[in-house]
Amino acid sequence: MDAAPRRQGKKSLSERAYNELKRRILDGEIPVGQQYMEQEVAQQLDMSRTPTREALIRLANEGLVEIRPRHGMRIKPVSIDDMREIYDVLTALESSAAGLAAARNLSKEDLSGLQEAVADMDAALAQDDLMAWAKADERFHRLLVELGGNARLQALVNTFIDQAHRVRMLTLKLRPKPSASNKDHRAVVRAIARGDADKARQIHHEHRERSGRMLATLLTDHGLTQI
């Protein structure tokens, strides 16, 4: 076998291990804080240790797991202070992306993805389907940052969205009905459509600030110091 196909096969296995392990972490299928040896993780994934190790290193770089030499890995818990810091970053970077998107004079086709996400959020709330709402909300935020056109900013935001994901899912039914969030999203889309970068930044900055405060308060009020 040529070297190139071997490398491609190795990369594919590593990518599969990464995607599956990340899915299990974000969906809460792996208990937080519990220690797992590398071989145990490989067996759970039904893969060899090499792609498993590469996946773990990648996830550690994204802040989702902690690797300890000779002790394996554990899913990193997220504390209240962690969430405050994560939302500080998301507030700053996403609002910048909203401004960048507004300045790019996006087409109606470009904006349609954001509008569809908001429509899906409205439909989900009408049916009291918070899980569907959360999926549409996350889709909106990722697409908003993508439309900002800065790949490095997008990569950073996606990493922090992933870090916050588990906490958002676990607190989903504790929060008030997020009707105001849908309203904020519609306002951001209107500002972007007008090409009003300052307004888009302002609205989204205030939206993420409120969301961060709300989540920190929920965690504090329910004694959820680490998730």
trRosetta pair geometry for C-beta under 8 A, 3 or more apart (Angstrom, degrees):
i j d omega theta_ij theta_ji phi_ij phi_ji
1 5 5.5 -106 -179 77 102 120
1 6 5.5 114 120 -57 121 98
2 5 5.2 89 65 13 88 98
2 6 7.1 -154 96 -6 47 90
3 6 5.6 -63 -153 38 35 113
3 7 6.2 33 154 -20 71 105
4 7 5.8 -55 -149 35 30 109
4 8 6.4 29 154 -19 65 107
5 8 5.4 -55 -145 38 35 113
5 9 6.2 36 156 -21 68 103
6 9 5.8 -54 -149 35 30 110
6 10 6.4 30 153 -18 64 106
7 10 5.7 -56 -150 37 32 112
7 11 6.2 33 153 -20 66 106
8 11 5.6 -53 -147 37 31 112
8 12 6.3 34 153 -22 65 104
9 12 5.6 -52 -148 33 32 112
9 13 6.5 31 154 -17 64 104
10 13 5.9 -55 -151 36 32 110
10 14 6.3 31 152 -17 65 108
10 50 7.3 -53 -148 124 104 127
10 51 6.9 -164 -167 -78 64 97
11 14 5.6 -56 -147 39 32 112
11 15 6.1 33 154 -21 66 107
12 15 5.6 -53 -146 37 30 112
12 16 6.3 32 153 -20 64 105
13 16 5.7 -52 -147 35 31 112
13 17 6.3 31 154 -18 64 105
13 47 6.3 148 -175 -149 103 125
13 48 7.6 11 166 38 145 96
13 50 7.8 49 106 90 132 94
13 51 3.9 -107 127 -80 99 155
14 17 5.7 -53 -148 36 31 111
14 18 6.2 32 153 -20 64 107
14 50 7.8 -69 -79 127 95 78
14 51 4.2 -139 -81 -140 56 86
14 54 4.2 -36 -135 91 120 138
14 55 6.0 -175 -166 -55 66 80
14 58 8.0 111 168 -15 104 138
15 18 5.6 -54 -146 37 31 113
15 19 6.2 27 158 -17 66 107
16 19 6.0 -55 -143 38 28 107
16 20 6.2 19 162 -12 64 111
16 47 7.4 162 96 -85 110 143
16 51 7.2 13 58 163 88 144
17 20 6.2 -62 -144 42 25 104
17 21 6.0 18 163 -13 64 115
17 45 5.5 53 -128 174 84 158
17 47 5.3 -109 -87 60 111 169
17 51 4.4 151 -9 137 142 101
17 52 5.2 -137 -160 -90 146 48
17 54 7.1 99 70 68 134 88
17 55 3.8 -126 115 -38 103 146
18 21 6.2 -63 -141 41 22 104
18 22 6.0 20 162 -18 63 113
18 54 7.5 -66 -56 111 105 84
18 55 3.9 -158 -74 -129 64 93
18 58 5.4 -13 -118 72 126 144
18 59 6.8 -179 -140 -48 81 95
19 22 5.9 -58 -144 39 25 110
19 23 6.3 28 156 -22 62 106
20 23 5.7 -51 -149 32 31 113
20 24 6.6 29 154 -17 63 105
20 45 5.9 128 94 -131 135 102
21 24 5.8 -55 -151 36 33 110
21 25 6.4 33 152 -19 65 105
21 41 7.1 31 -112 -173 127 114
21 45 6.5 -36 -63 -82 94 129
21 52 7.8 115 -55 -141 142 73
21 55 5.3 115 25 147 141 133
21 56 7.4 -74 145 -75 168 64
21 59 6.4 -89 112 -50 122 150
22 25 5.7 -55 -148 36 33 112
22 26 6.2 25 158 -13 68 109
22 55 7.9 -127 -31 -174 88 106
22 59 6.2 -165 -83 -101 87 114
22 64 6.9 63 -123 95 79 173
22 162 7.5 -39 -166 -155 113 133
23 26 6.1 -60 -143 42 28 104
23 27 5.9 14 162 -7 66 116
23 29 8.0 18 120 17 71 129
24 27 6.1 -62 -136 47 25 103
24 29 4.2 -81 -158 61 79 120
24 30 5.2 68 138 -22 106 104
25 28 7.9 34 172 -67 28 26
25 29 7.6 -68 -54 45 20 80
25 30 5.7 -32 -92 41 59 120
25 59 7.2 135 -10 -155 161 138
25 64 5.5 73 145 171 158 126
25 65 7.2 -101 -106 -57 148 97
25 75 5.7 172 -134 -119 101 118
25 166 7.4 -75 151 -65 71 128
26 162 6.5 -77 -92 -154 119 81
26 165 4.9 -9 -147 105 99 144
26 166 6.2 -137 -143 -64 45 84
26 169 8.0 110 168 -12 70 145
27 169 8.0 -114 -132 154 37 176
28 166 5.9 129 -72 -139 89 100
28 169 6.8 -140 -27 95 125 137
28 170 7.2 123 -85 -67 145 102
30 34 7.4 -136 169 56 80 114
30 36 7.7 -51 -161 -30 123 146
30 75 5.5 145 109 -44 110 136
31 34 4.4 57 87 -4 108 128
31 75 7.1 -180 104 32 37 130
32 74 7.9 70 -177 166 45 92
32 75 4.8 -97 -119 93 55 116
32 76 7.7 -36 -152 97 93 20
32 77 4.9 92 167 -89 125 80
32 166 7.7 130 -71 153 124 156
32 226 7.6 -169 132 143 140 96
32 227 6.6 142 -14 153 170 41
33 74 5.8 7 -161 178 21 126
33 75 6.7 -48 -16 66 34 82
33 77 5.6 15 -61 -47 96 111
33 226 7.9 77 -61 132 125 129
34 74 6.2 176 79 -133 32 96
34 75 7.3 24 42 22 72 95
35 68 7.9 -48 -132 41 110 127
35 71 6.1 -67 -155 167 131 91
35 72 5.6 111 175 69 85 117
35 73 7.5 154 -152 81 58 27
35 74 5.1 -48 -94 -72 54 107
36 40 4.8 -129 -168 83 88 126
36 41 5.2 95 137 -55 128 93
36 72 5.0 -144 96 154 42 138
36 73 5.6 -25 64 65 89 75
36 74 6.8 143 14 -87 77 53
37 40 4.7 98 58 1 78 104
37 41 7.3 -149 94 -4 42 84
37 71 7.9 -116 -95 167 70 27
37 72 3.9 -114 -101 -77 34 131
38 41 5.8 -56 -153 35 35 110
38 42 6.3 35 151 -20 67 106
38 49 5.8 62 140 -145 113 103
38 52 6.3 132 -174 115 85 121
38 53 6.1 18 -153 -84 132 85
38 56 6.9 -93 -117 -11 92 161
38 72 5.6 -157 -30 -122 60 80
38 73 7.1 82 -79 -6 67 100
39 42 5.5 -52 -147 36 34 115
39 43 6.4 35 154 -20 66 104
39 49 6.4 -32 -94 -92 63 114
40 43 5.8 -55 -151 35 31 110
40 44 6.5 32 152 -20 64 104
40 72 7.1 9 33 -133 112 148
41 44 5.7 -53 -150 34 33 113
41 45 6.4 19 155 -8 66 109
41 52 5.4 146 106 -172 104 127
41 56 6.9 82 107 -69 165 122
41 72 7.4 153 -17 -163 113 111
41 73 6.7 16 -45 43 147 119
42 45 6.0 -65 -148 46 29 103
42 47 5.5 -107 -156 79 74 71
42 48 6.2 -25 -161 160 128 16
42 49 4.9 -56 -75 -87 156 57
42 52 4.1 -106 -87 -23 83 163
43 46 7.1 27 -172 -78 34 42
45 52 6.0 166 44 -97 143 106
47 51 5.3 -76 162 69 135 117
47 52 5.5 155 91 -52 113 97
48 51 6.3 86 65 20 81 91
48 52 6.9 -149 99 -2 41 102
49 52 5.4 -69 -147 47 35 115
49 53 5.7 40 158 -28 74 106
50 53 5.9 -51 -144 31 26 110
50 54 6.6 23 157 -15 61 106
51 54 5.5 -54 -147 38 37 113
51 55 6.2 40 153 -22 67 104
52 55 5.7 -55 -150 35 31 112
52 56 6.4 31 152 -20 65 106
53 56 5.7 -54 -148 35 32 112
53 57 6.5 33 154 -20 65 103
54 57 5.8 -50 -149 33 32 112
54 58 6.5 32 152 -18 63 106
55 58 5.7 -57 -152 37 32 112
55 59 6.3 26 153 -15 67 108
56 59 5.7 -57 -144 41 32 108
56 60 6.2 36 154 -24 65 105
56 65 6.1 -78 -155 87 77 149
56 67 5.8 103 149 -83 114 121
56 73 5.4 -135 -151 -58 127 156
57 60 5.6 -52 -147 33 30 113
57 61 6.6 33 152 -20 62 103
57 67 7.0 -13 -91 -27 56 158
58 61 5.8 -54 -154 33 31 112
58 62 6.7 22 150 -11 63 108
59 62 5.5 -58 -149 42 37 109
59 64 4.6 -70 -178 63 92 113
59 65 4.7 45 118 15 113 111
60 63 7.7 55 -179 -66 33 20
60 64 7.5 -99 -81 54 26 67
60 65 5.2 -66 -78 78 68 84
60 66 6.6 97 -126 -115 98 23
60 67 4.9 -46 -84 -8 149 106
60 73 7.4 -115 -71 -128 109 120
62 159 5.1 -144 -148 -140 85 98
62 162 6.4 -13 164 85 125 143
62 163 7.5 -161 152 -60 82 93
63 76 6.6 -81 169 51 62 154
63 159 6.8 88 25 170 112 104
63 163 5.3 -8 99 -93 121 125
64 75 7.0 -39 160 -144 74 74
64 76 6.4 -176 171 29 23 105
64 162 6.5 -55 -72 136 119 114
64 163 6.7 -138 -81 -96 72 70
65 73 4.9 17 170 180 125 121
65 74 6.7 161 -158 81 80 32
65 75 5.8 -55 -104 -105 76 43
65 76 6.1 -177 -120 -16 18 89
66 73 6.5 159 80 -154 46 70
66 74 5.5 -12 55 59 97 83
66 76 5.1 105 -28 -75 98 96
67 72 7.6 -99 -142 150 64 30
67 73 4.9 -31 -99 -96 64 93
68 71 3.8 -20 98 62 116 116
68 72 6.7 9 56 60 85 39
68 73 7.2 160 17 -94 72 38
68 74 7.5 15 -1 4 113 98
77 226 4.1 33 155 176 136 111
77 227 6.3 150 -161 71 85 26
78 82 4.6 -134 -161 91 70 142
78 83 6.1 81 159 -56 110 86
78 86 7.8 -9 -153 -21 121 144
78 163 6.7 138 -99 168 127 82
78 164 7.4 136 -153 -110 160 43
78 166 6.6 153 8 70 133 110
78 167 5.2 -94 89 -50 142 122
78 226 6.8 152 71 -155 35 63
78 227 5.3 -25 58 62 90 84
79 82 4.5 109 50 0 70 102
79 83 7.2 -133 97 -3 42 84
79 225 6.2 -11 -141 161 86 65
79 226 4.9 -30 -90 -95 73 79
80 83 5.8 -54 -153 34 33 110
80 84 6.6 36 149 -20 64 102
80 216 5.6 90 -165 -144 93 79
80 219 4.7 176 -97 109 95 137
80 220 6.1 72 -121 -64 148 81
80 224 7.7 127 -65 95 94 72
80 225 6.2 -62 -14 -142 106 51
81 84 5.5 -50 -149 33 36 114
81 85 6.4 33 153 -16 66 104
82 85 5.9 -61 -153 39 30 108
82 86 6.1 32 152 -22 68 108
82 163 7.6 -122 163 158 113 118
83 86 5.5 -50 -141 36 33 114
83 87 6.2 26 161 -13 66 107
83 164 6.6 98 -127 -120 80 94
83 167 5.9 -125 -93 126 123 171
83 212 7.1 166 148 -151 86 79
83 215 5.6 -127 168 120 138 121
83 216 5.8 179 98 -82 118 78
83 219 6.5 147 28 -14 155 156
84 87 6.2 -62 -148 41 26 103
84 88 6.4 35 151 -26 63 103
84 212 6.5 94 -127 175 49 112
84 216 5.5 51 -74 -91 90 134
85 88 5.5 -48 -149 28 34 116
85 89 6.7 31 153 -15 64 102
86 89 5.9 -60 -159 36 31 109
86 90 6.2 26 149 -15 68 109
86 160 5.1 163 -156 -167 87 103
86 163 5.6 -150 -116 97 134 120
86 164 5.0 161 143 -67 148 107
86 212 7.9 -178 83 -120 74 108
87 90 5.3 -49 -135 42 40 112
87 91 5.9 49 159 -27 68 102
87 164 7.3 95 -63 -101 77 144
87 208 6.3 176 -169 166 88 91
87 209 7.6 123 153 -112 112 33
87 211 6.7 -161 -138 95 128 88
87 212 2.9 147 147 -106 155 120
87 215 7.0 163 -55 48 145 130
87 216 7.7 -109 24 -38 146 107
88 91 5.9 -53 -148 32 25 113
88 92 6.6 18 156 -12 60 108
88 212 7.2 109 -48 -146 50 163
89 92 6.1 -63 -152 39 29 105
89 93 6.0 7 164 -3 68 115
89 156 7.5 -120 170 154 120 108
89 160 5.2 -150 96 -108 129 164
90 93 6.3 -64 -133 48 25 98
90 94 5.3 14 175 -10 68 119
90 157 6.6 95 -121 -140 71 84
90 160 5.5 -156 -64 116 91 133
90 161 7.1 107 -107 -71 123 70
90 164 7.3 -20 -43 -16 146 152
90 208 5.5 -154 115 -161 95 135
90 212 7.4 165 61 -69 113 116
91 94 6.7 -53 -124 41 14 100
91 95 6.2 9 170 -13 54 116
91 205 5.8 71 -178 -147 89 63
91 208 3.9 179 -101 107 72 125
91 209 5.4 71 -125 -64 139 68
91 212 6.4 -57 -48 -19 120 140
92 95 6.5 -70 -152 37 17 104
92 96 6.6 17 155 -18 59 110
92 205 7.9 43 -93 -120 34 96
93 96 5.6 -56 -152 35 33 113
93 97 6.4 33 151 -20 66 104
93 145 7.5 25 135 -121 98 120
93 153 5.7 175 -165 -163 105 94
93 156 6.0 -133 -134 100 161 118
93 157 5.1 -161 117 -77 132 99
93 160 7.8 125 41 33 142 143
94 97 5.4 -51 -148 35 37 114
94 98 6.4 43 150 -24 66 99
94 141 6.5 -37 -129 -157 138 95
94 144 6.7 48 -161 104 95 125
94 145 6.0 -72 -118 -77 74 102
94 157 6.0 111 -71 -129 81 134
94 204 5.8 -128 124 157 96 125
94 208 5.8 134 62 -62 130 150
95 98 5.5 -44 -149 30 36 115
95 99 6.7 38 151 -17 62 101
95 200 7.9 156 -161 126 65 69
95 201 4.7 76 169 -158 92 68
95 202 7.6 90 -158 -51 121 14
95 204 4.5 173 -105 93 71 102
95 205 3.8 38 -103 -67 153 81
95 208 6.7 -121 -45 20 99 132
96 99 5.7 -56 -155 36 34 111
96 100 6.4 34 149 -19 67 106
96 148 7.2 67 115 -147 70 148
96 153 6.8 -120 96 -147 120 145
96 201 6.8 36 -87 -121 31 108
97 100 5.4 -52 -146 37 35 114
97 101 6.2 39 153 -23 66 103
97 144 6.1 103 116 133 119 84
97 145 4.3 -27 -173 -121 169 61
97 147 7.5 102 166 69 98 69
97 148 3.3 -95 -155 -52 77 152
97 150 6.9 -127 -107 38 85 109
97 153 5.9 173 -77 134 102 134
97 154 7.5 105 -113 -78 137 69
97 157 6.9 -23 -30 -45 148 157
98 101 5.7 -51 -148 33 30 113
98 102 6.6 31 152 -19 62 105
98 144 6.1 -11 -85 176 79 117
98 148 7.1 -44 -37 -82 21 109
98 188 5.8 -75 -144 -160 132 115
98 191 7.7 39 165 89 110 122
98 192 6.7 -105 -168 -73 76 109
98 197 8.0 143 119 -153 68 60
98 200 4.2 -158 148 150 100 101
98 201 5.6 164 82 -83 105 46
98 203 7.5 -128 152 66 156 89
98 204 4.1 152 -20 4 162 154
99 102 5.7 -54 -149 34 32 111
99 103 6.4 28 155 -17 65 109
99 148 7.8 44 62 -125 54 106
99 197 4.2 65 -158 -174 78 91
99 198 7.1 47 -120 -74 109 27
99 200 5.5 165 -82 83 48 106
99 201 3.9 12 -60 -60 111 108
100 103 5.8 -61 -150 38 31 110
100 104 6.6 36 153 -32 64 106
100 148 3.8 67 78 -157 124 87
100 149 6.0 -139 149 40 119 93
100 150 6.2 -45 178 -15 173 111
100 153 7.9 127 9 61 159 162
100 197 7.5 70 -51 -135 19 113
101 104 5.9 -56 -155 21 32 115
101 106 6.3 -6 179 -34 81 134
101 144 6.5 -89 -31 -168 160 65
101 147 4.2 50 -120 115 118 102
101 148 4.8 -66 -49 -82 83 57
101 149 7.3 152 -89 -6 59 89
101 192 5.1 -19 115 -135 108 124
101 200 6.9 -134 67 161 96 157
102 191 6.1 -41 -102 131 136 83
102 192 4.4 -118 -86 -121 78 58
102 194 7.5 -5 -151 71 107 66
102 195 5.5 128 173 -151 80 31
102 196 5.8 -71 -172 67 141 36
102 197 4.1 177 85 -88 121 58
102 199 7.7 154 -125 60 166 79
102 200 4.2 -177 -41 2 138 151
102 201 7.9 -102 18 -29 136 77
103 195 7.0 84 -103 -161 30 78
103 197 4.6 23 -55 -79 92 132
104 147 7.3 -157 48 165 145 80
104 148 7.8 170 -20 -145 133 29
104 149 5.9 134 -85 -19 147 139
105 195 5.9 11 -92 -101 66 118
106 110 3.8 -117 -175 88 106 142
106 111 5.5 123 115 -49 123 88
106 147 6.2 4 -95 -169 147 119
106 192 6.5 2 29 157 129 105
106 193 7.6 -76 67 -101 101 50
107 110 4.7 108 53 1 72 100
107 111 7.2 -146 97 1 42 87
108 111 5.8 -61 -148 43 34 107
108 112 6.4 54 150 -48 65 95
109 112 5.6 -34 -151 2 33 120
110 113 7.4 -56 174 17 36 102
110 147 6.2 116 172 -129 108 116
111 114 5.5 -56 -165 40 59 112
111 115 6.0 55 142 -20 83 107
111 189 6.4 111 -164 -162 107 98
111 192 6.7 164 -110 105 111 117
111 193 5.8 51 -116 -87 161 94
112 115 5.5 -58 -145 42 36 112
112 116 6.0 39 156 -23 69 105
113 116 5.8 -52 -145 35 29 111
113 117 6.5 32 154 -21 62 104
113 143 5.0 -143 126 -164 124 151
113 147 8.0 -180 63 -58 122 123
114 117 5.7 -54 -152 32 32 112
114 118 6.6 29 153 -16 65 104
114 140 6.1 78 -139 -141 68 82
114 143 5.9 -164 -75 107 72 126
114 144 6.4 81 -105 -78 116 78
114 147 7.4 -39 -47 -16 120 155
114 185 7.6 -165 180 175 94 98
114 188 8.0 -115 -177 100 137 100
114 189 5.0 170 128 -105 128 113
114 192 7.5 45 57 60 171 149
115 118 5.8 -53 -149 36 34 109
115 119 6.3 35 151 -19 65 106
115 189 6.1 123 -76 -164 73 154
116 119 5.5 -52 -146 37 33 113
116 120 6.3 35 153 -20 65 105
117 120 5.7 -55 -150 36 31 112
117 121 6.5 35 149 -22 64 103
117 136 5.1 156 -164 -177 71 84
117 137 7.6 130 169 -87 108 21
117 139 4.9 -159 -119 98 120 105
117 140 3.8 165 132 -75 145 85
117 143 6.5 -174 -32 31 148 141
117 185 7.5 -111 104 176 102 142
118 121 5.4 -50 -150 33 35 115
118 122 6.5 38 151 -20 65 102
118 136 7.8 156 -74 155 15 118
118 140 6.6 84 -58 -103 67 135
118 182 6.3 117 -157 -157 84 81
118 185 4.9 -179 -101 117 107 123
118 186 5.5 120 -162 -74 151 75
118 189 6.5 -86 -26 -19 148 148
119 122 5.7 -50 -150 34 33 113
119 123 6.4 32 152 -18 65 106
120 123 5.6 -52 -144 38 33 112
120 124 6.2 37 154 -23 65 106
120 132 7.1 -122 167 160 95 98
120 136 3.8 -166 103 -116 113 141
120 139 7.7 13 66 56 144 138
121 124 5.7 -53 -147 34 29 113
121 125 6.5 26 156 -16 63 105
121 133 5.4 72 -143 -143 69 75
121 136 4.5 -159 -64 105 72 131
121 137 5.8 87 -103 -65 122 75
121 140 7.1 -15 -40 -32 131 138
121 181 7.6 -113 178 105 143 101
121 182 5.0 -179 119 -104 124 102
121 185 6.8 75 41 47 159 158
122 125 6.1 -59 -151 37 29 106
122 126 6.4 33 152 -23 64 107
122 182 5.7 114 -75 -157 74 146
123 126 5.6 -53 -150 32 32 115
123 127 6.6 12 156 -2 64 109
123 132 7.7 -69 97 129 89 133
124 127 6.1 -71 -154 47 30 98
124 129 4.6 -100 -159 74 78 95
124 130 7.3 117 155 -95 112 17
124 132 3.8 -162 -119 99 119 103
124 133 3.8 -177 112 -65 136 72
124 136 6.0 -169 -11 12 141 135
125 128 7.1 31 -167 -81 38 35
125 129 7.8 -104 -63 46 21 64
125 133 5.7 73 -58 -94 74 132
125 177 6.6 102 -149 -176 109 104
125 178 7.1 -126 -94 66 125 74
125 179 6.3 127 -172 -88 158 74
125 182 6.7 -88 -8 -38 148 146
127 132 7.5 15 71 50 120 142
129 132 4.1 22 124 24 119 116
129 133 6.4 151 97 -21 67 86
130 133 5.2 -52 -146 36 38 117
130 134 6.2 41 155 -24 69 102
130 172 5.0 137 144 160 129 114
130 173 6.3 159 59 -80 165 69
131 134 5.7 -50 -148 32 31 111
131 135 6.6 31 153 -18 63 104
131 172 7.1 63 -79 155 58 164
132 135 5.8 -53 -149 35 33 111
132 136 6.4 29 155 -14 66 107
133 136 6.0 -62 -151 41 30 107
133 137 6.0 33 152 -23 67 110
133 178 6.6 148 155 53 140 121
134 137 5.5 -52 -143 36 30 115
134 138 6.3 30 157 -18 64 104
134 168 6.6 149 -149 141 122 112
134 169 6.8 113 163 -98 162 68
134 172 5.8 -53 -61 -117 141 129
135 138 6.0 -53 -148 36 29 108
135 139 6.4 33 151 -21 62 107
136 139 5.4 -52 -149 35 34 116
136 140 6.5 41 151 -25 65 101
137 140 5.6 -50 -153 28 32 114
137 141 6.7 26 153 -15 64 104
137 178 7.6 -2 -83 114 147 155
137 181 6.8 2 -121 143 127 136
137 185 7.8 -126 -126 -67 74 146
138 141 5.8 -54 -149 37 35 108
138 142 6.3 30 156 -15 68 107
138 161 6.7 123 -148 -179 96 126
138 165 7.5 43 -113 -113 142 96
139 142 6.1 -58 -146 40 29 107
139 143 6.1 23 159 -15 65 112
140 143 6.0 -66 -148 41 24 106
140 144 6.1 31 155 -27 64 108
140 185 5.7 -19 177 -140 156 133
141 144 5.6 -48 -145 29 30 116
141 145 6.7 25 158 -13 62 104
141 157 7.7 -147 153 160 98 123
141 161 6.5 160 110 -109 131 136
142 145 6.1 -59 -155 38 31 107
142 146 6.4 34 149 -22 65 108
142 157 7.7 166 -114 115 56 113
142 158 6.4 59 -124 -99 98 92
142 161 6.7 -132 -75 64 90 177
143 146 5.3 -53 -146 36 36 117
143 147 6.3 36 155 -20 68 104
144 147 6.0 -59 -153 35 28 109
144 148 7.2 40 146 -32 59 96
144 188 7.3 -2 -124 137 135 139
144 204 7.6 163 169 -120 150 145
145 148 5.5 -38 -162 11 40 120
145 153 6.6 -147 -168 122 101 95
145 154 4.9 141 137 -113 106 73
145 157 4.7 -140 -127 71 162 158
145 158 7.4 -162 87 -48 150 79
146 154 5.7 70 -90 -122 54 134
147 192 7.7 44 121 -165 141 147
148 153 6.2 -65 101 89 138 137
148 154 7.1 178 57 -65 107 92
150 153 3.8 43 102 19 118 117
150 154 6.3 164 90 -19 62 85
151 154 5.4 -54 -146 35 32 116
151 155 6.4 35 156 -22 65 103
152 155 5.8 -50 -149 32 32 111
152 156 6.6 31 153 -16 63 105
153 156 5.9 -57 -153 36 32 111
153 157 6.3 29 154 -17 67 108
154 157 5.9 -57 -146 38 29 108
154 158 6.2 29 158 -19 65 109
155 158 6.0 -55 -146 36 27 111
155 159 6.6 33 154 -23 61 105
156 159 5.8 -57 -157 30 31 113
156 160 6.8 16 155 -8 65 107
157 160 6.0 -64 -151 42 34 103
157 161 6.1 37 152 -23 70 106
158 161 5.5 -49 -142 35 33 115
158 162 6.5 37 155 -21 63 103
159 162 5.9 -57 -157 33 29 112
159 163 6.7 28 148 -19 63 105
160 163 5.3 -46 -145 33 41 115
160 164 6.4 32 156 -12 67 106
161 164 6.0 -64 -149 43 30 104
161 165 6.5 56 148 -57 63 92
162 165 5.5 -28 -151 -11 34 122
164 167 5.7 -68 -166 47 58 109
164 168 5.7 57 142 -27 87 109
165 168 5.8 -62 -150 36 29 111
165 169 6.3 23 158 -17 67 107
166 169 5.9 -57 -150 36 30 109
166 170 6.3 22 156 -14 66 111
166 227 6.3 -178 121 126 105 111
167 170 5.9 -61 -143 41 30 107
167 171 6.1 8 164 -2 67 114
167 215 6.7 75 136 -172 120 125
167 219 7.3 -19 -161 -79 120 123
167 227 5.1 127 -98 67 81 143
168 171 6.4 -70 -141 48 24 96
168 172 6.6 55 153 -68 61 85
168 215 7.3 -49 -93 -113 69 133
169 172 5.7 -20 -155 -28 32 117
170 224 7.7 162 122 -153 126 154
170 227 5.6 -171 58 -160 159 143
171 174 4.7 -67 -163 42 69 118
171 175 6.0 69 142 -35 93 100
171 215 6.4 121 84 -136 161 81
171 218 5.0 91 -158 128 133 146
171 219 7.0 -64 -86 -65 141 75
171 222 7.9 177 -117 31 97 149
171 224 7.5 -152 -80 53 106 165
172 175 6.7 -62 -160 21 25 107
174 218 5.2 115 115 -158 125 122
174 222 6.3 -49 -145 -46 151 150
175 178 6.6 26 121 -60 125 95
175 214 6.4 62 -134 154 113 120
175 215 7.7 -29 -87 -88 125 62
175 218 6.1 -49 -81 -83 79 147
176 214 7.9 -93 25 -154 97 131
178 181 4.0 -11 171 17 105 126
178 182 6.8 115 124 -20 83 83
179 182 5.8 -51 -161 30 41 112
179 183 6.7 41 145 -19 68 104
180 183 5.4 -52 -152 35 40 116
180 184 6.4 45 149 -23 68 100
180 210 7.8 -77 119 128 131 152
181 184 5.6 -50 -151 32 34 113
181 185 6.5 35 151 -21 64 104
181 207 7.1 101 -132 -160 65 107
181 211 7.1 70 -105 -85 112 110
182 185 5.7 -54 -152 33 33 113
182 186 6.6 33 152 -19 66 103
183 186 5.9 -53 -151 34 32 110
183 187 6.5 32 152 -19 64 107
184 187 5.7 -59 -152 36 32 112
184 188 6.4 33 152 -21 67 104
184 203 6.3 165 -161 169 81 97
184 204 7.5 120 165 -101 107 48
184 206 7.7 -147 -132 90 124 91
184 207 4.0 127 175 -104 148 124
185 188 5.7 -52 -150 33 32 112
185 189 6.5 32 153 -18 64 104
185 207 7.7 115 -59 -143 57 158
186 189 5.7 -55 -151 35 33 112
186 190 6.5 34 151 -20 66 104
187 190 5.7 -52 -149 34 33 112
187 191 6.5 32 153 -18 65 105
187 203 5.0 -151 115 -153 114 149
188 191 5.8 -56 -149 36 32 110
188 192 6.3 31 153 -18 66 106
188 200 5.7 81 -153 -144 73 76
188 203 5.0 -165 -80 101 75 128
188 204 5.2 69 -110 -65 130 95
188 207 7.2 -54 -49 -9 126 152
189 192 5.7 -55 -147 37 32 111
189 193 6.2 34 154 -22 65 107
190 193 5.7 -54 -147 36 30 113
190 194 6.5 25 155 -14 64 107
191 194 5.9 -59 -150 39 31 108
191 196 4.6 -89 -163 70 80 106
191 199 4.1 -147 -136 104 128 107
191 200 4.0 179 113 -70 123 74
191 203 6.0 172 -6 12 151 138
192 195 7.5 37 -180 -74 33 28
192 196 7.7 -92 -65 49 20 68
192 200 5.1 83 -66 -104 72 138
194 199 7.6 7 69 56 127 138
196 199 4.0 10 130 29 121 117
196 200 6.1 144 93 -22 72 87
197 200 5.7 -57 -145 37 30 112
197 201 6.3 30 158 -18 65 106
198 201 5.9 -57 -152 37 28 110
198 202 6.3 27 154 -20 64 110
199 202 5.6 -55 -144 37 32 112
199 203 6.1 29 161 -17 68 107
200 203 6.2 -55 -143 37 26 107
200 204 6.3 12 163 -7 62 113
201 204 6.3 -70 -147 44 24 101
201 205 5.9 27 158 -25 65 113
202 205 5.8 -57 -145 34 25 113
202 206 6.4 19 160 -13 63 108
203 206 6.1 -62 -152 39 27 106
203 207 6.2 29 151 -23 64 110
204 207 5.3 -50 -143 35 36 117
204 208 6.3 30 161 -14 68 104
205 208 6.3 -60 -148 39 26 102
205 209 6.3 28 153 -21 62 110
206 209 5.6 -54 -145 36 31 115
206 210 6.4 31 157 -18 65 105
207 210 6.1 -59 -153 35 27 108
207 211 6.4 25 152 -18 63 109
208 211 5.5 -52 -144 37 35 114
208 212 6.2 38 156 -21 66 104
209 212 5.9 -57 -151 35 28 111
209 213 6.5 25 155 -15 64 106
210 213 5.8 -57 -148 38 31 109
210 214 6.2 32 155 -21 66 109
211 214 5.7 -56 -147 36 29 113
211 215 6.4 26 157 -17 65 106
212 215 6.0 -56 -147 36 29 107
212 216 6.3 27 157 -16 65 108
213 216 5.9 -58 -147 39 30 110
213 217 6.2 30 155 -19 65 109
214 217 5.8 -58 -149 37 28 111
214 218 6.4 32 153 -22 64 105
215 218 5.6 -51 -148 33 33 114
215 219 6.4 31 155 -17 65 105
216 219 5.9 -55 -149 37 31 111
216 220 6.3 29 153 -17 64 109
217 220 5.7 -58 -146 39 31 110
217 221 5.9 27 159 -18 68 111
218 221 6.0 -58 -140 39 25 107
218 222 6.2 -1 167 4 63 115
218 224 7.5 -8 126 36 76 127
219 222 6.5 -73 -142 50 22 94
219 224 4.5 -96 -148 73 70 100
219 225 7.3 117 163 -89 102 24
219 227 7.5 -105 -123 -22 113 118
220 223 7.8 28 179 -69 28 30
220 224 8.0 -68 -37 46 18 71
224 227 5.7 16 173 -58 113 104
